[in-house]
Amino acid sequence: MKPLKSFIRIIDLHMIIVVALCVLTTTAALLLKFTANMPTTLISFAIIFPVVFAINASYRRREQALGHFGDIKGQAMSLFYAHRDWMPGDKSFIEESRSRIVKLFEAMRDHLSNRDTDPNKDLEKVYGSISELSQFHEKLREGGMPTGEMSRMNQYVKGIISSFEKMRNIRTYRTPLTLRAFNQIFLNIFPILFAPYFAYLIIGKDPNPPLTNYIIGYGIGILYSIVLVALDNIQEDLENPYDSIGEDDLRLDIVDIYSPFMGEQKA
């Protein structure tokens, strides 16, 4: 049942419109007796190959985002444990460290998952949280933290910034717009271009085709429409791995998962 639910998610109004357009144009071609045995390889070159290429590119970007997000989580937790264990005996440092790291996780989630056209929305919150972490380190220095350990903690902060900026780039710079426009144009005119071919499958050389010909002709046209739009929808879902629309998107809300691990050291 899960595969069926996943497939239903990619059915949308665009798919219904393309299927309806395919049926209407095929019917018009039948009424006008306008048929042609067209090469189906054109569909592969004009639509399927570019869409599959875009899906592959989007999937690679998602995998890169997963790696960078894992780095952020690992560096943030390492930073917390450094705060907790390198300055033992002061519970206020532990709670302050926890609250600042949680705030950073939330700020990154808000910035990366927003669907606003402004790519810099909530960016100030992220760097504000990082700035607070840096200022917190100055408190640790005043509390007697050795210089070598301070340097290591600042390296953790640097790693968080570097990984976050790589995730931002993935969100900002996506699949080439010209390729996506090419896919959309050919996908939408496909039912019109291939209506004579689907009509040919029905009529062929028989002016009075049997019912099975109609089933085959319309069925193949509808199947092509569903497959092509479904591939395009999959690509769109993968295009932004942070918007929580597709099933394969990153789960950025991790505060509830990691909060239980940010407490006092157990004996």
N, C-alpha and C positions, 0 to 999 in steps of 0.2 A: 504493500500500500504506500510505503514511503516514496518509491520512485514515481508512482502516479501523482502523489501530492506535489512532488518537485516539478513534474512536467506541467501540472495545472498552473503553477506559479508563473510560468513563462507564457501562458495564454493571455493575450491582452486585446485591446480594441484594434491595435494595428494589425494583428493577425486576422481578426474577423473582417476588417476592411479589405485586406489583400485577398482573402479567400472569396469574399463577395465580388470583388472586382474581377477575379479570375472566372467565376461562374458567369457573370454578366457579359464579359468580353468574349468568352467562348460561345455563349448563346448568340451574340451578335454575329460572330464569324459564321456560325451555322446558318443563320437566317440569310446572310449575304452570300453564302456558298463560297466564302473566302477561306481556303485551306492551303496548307503548305507543310511539307515534310522537312522541318527545320532540324539542324544539328543540336542535340541536347548538350554537347560539349561546351556550347556557348554559355550555358548556365554555370558550368564549372568554372570557366575562365572569368566570367564577368561578375559572379556573385559568390559562389561557394569558396573558391580559393582566397579571395580577399577577406571574406568574413572569418574563415578558419585561421588565416594569418593574424587577423586582429585579435581573435580569441586567444591564440597562443601568446601573443605579445602581452595582452592583459593578464593572462595567467602568470607569466613570468614576473610581471610587476607585482602581482599579489604575493607571490612567493618571496620576492625581495622584501616587501613590506613586512611579512611575517618574521623574516630574519632580523630586520632592524627593530621591530617591536619586541622580540625576544631579548635583544641586546639591552633595550631600555629597561625592561623589567628586571633583568639580571643585575644591571648596574645600579638601579634604584634600590633593590633589596640589599645588595652589597654595601651601598652607602648607609642604609639604615643600620645594618649590623655593625658597621664601623662606628657609627655614632653611639650605638648602645654599648659595645664591648670595649671600645678604646677609651671611654670616659666612664668607667664603672662608678656606681654609687650615687649618681645624680639622676633621679627619676624624671625631673623636669626636662632634661635633655632628651630623654627617650620619647616623651609625649610630644615635645615640640618637633622632633625629627619625624615622628609618625605623621603628625598633622600636615607638615610641609610636603612630605612625599605623597600623601593622599591628595592634597591640593594640586600637586603637579600632575598626577594621573588624571584627575578630573579636568584640568585645564587642557591637557593634550586630547582627551576624549572630545571635549566640546569643540576644539578647533578642527580636528581632523574629520569629525562626523557631521559637521554642519554642511548643509546643502546650499548655502548662500553663494551667490555668484562672486562675492568678494573673497578672494583666496586668503586674505589676511585677517578675516574676522576671528576674534578671540585669540589672535596671536600674542597680543599684549599680556593676556592672562598667563599664557605659557611662560613667557620670558620673565614676567613678574614673579612667578613661582620659583623659577630657576634663580632669580636674583635674591629671593628670600633665603634659598638654600645657601647661596654663597655668603650672605650676611650672617647666617647661622654659624658658618664655619669660623667666622671672626670671633663669635662668642666662645667657641670651643678653643680657639687659640688663646683667648684671654683666660680660659679655664685651665690652661696648662697643657694643651694638646701638643705633643712633639711636632717639630717642623716636618720631619719625614712622613709622618702619618697624615699631616695636613695636606702635603703634596699629593699623596695617594688619593685622598678623598676628592681633591680638586680634579684629579684625572677621571674619577667616576663621573663627576659633573660634566666634564668635557665630553666623555663618551655618550652621556645622555643627550647633550646638545647635538652632537654629530649624528647620532642615529635618528633623532627627531627631525633634523633638517633633511635627511635622506627620505624619511617618510613623507615630509611635506612636498618634496620634489616629485614623488610618485603621484601625489594628489594633484599637483599643479600641472605637471607636464604629462599628458596622457597620449593615447594612440593618435597618430597624425590626423588632423582634422580633414585633410583632403581625402585620405583613405576612407574615413567614416562617411564623408559626403558622397564619395563614389559608391560605397555600399548602399546607402539609403536611396540614391537616385535609381540605380539599376534594380534594386529590390522592389521599388514602387511601380516601375514601368514594366517589370517582368510579366505580369498578367496580360498586359496589352500586347507586348512583343510576341508572346507565345500562344496567344489565343488561336491563331490559324493552325498551329501545330496540334493543339488539343482538339480542335474541330476536325482536323485530318484524321486523328485517331478514332474519331466517331464515325465519320463518313467514309474515309478511305476512297475506294472506287465503287462503293455500293450506295446508290441514291436512296435506298430504303434500309438503313442499317438496323440490326437487331438491338434489343434493349441492352444486351451485354456490352455493346460498343459504347453506348451512352454512359454506362456505369464505369467502364474503363477510361474513357476520355475525360469525363468530369472528375473521376476519382484520382487519376494521375495529376491533373491540374491542381486539385485541392491538396493532394499530398505534397507536391512541390511547394505550394504556397506555405503550408504549415511548417515544413522542414526548414525552408529558407528564413522565414520570420522567426522561428524558434532559435535558430543559430544566431541571428542578429540580436535577439533578446538576451541570449546567454552572454554575448559579448558586452552588451550594455550593462548587464548586472555585474560583470567582472571589471568594467571600466573604472569604477571608483570603489576600491575595496574597503572603504571606511563608512559608506553611507547606510549600512545595515539593511539594504534593500534585497540583495541576493543572499542565498543560503550559504555561499562560500565567503562572505565578507568577514573581515576581522572583527572580533568581539573586543571593543575598546573599553567597555565598562568593567574594569578589573578590580575596583576598590574592594568589593565584597569578597573577592577571592583571596586577595593578598593581605587584607587588614588583620585576619586572625594570626598571621605570621609576624606581625609587627607589634610585639609586646615585650615584656621584660624577659630576661634570660631565665630559663628554668634550671633549677638545681639538678 
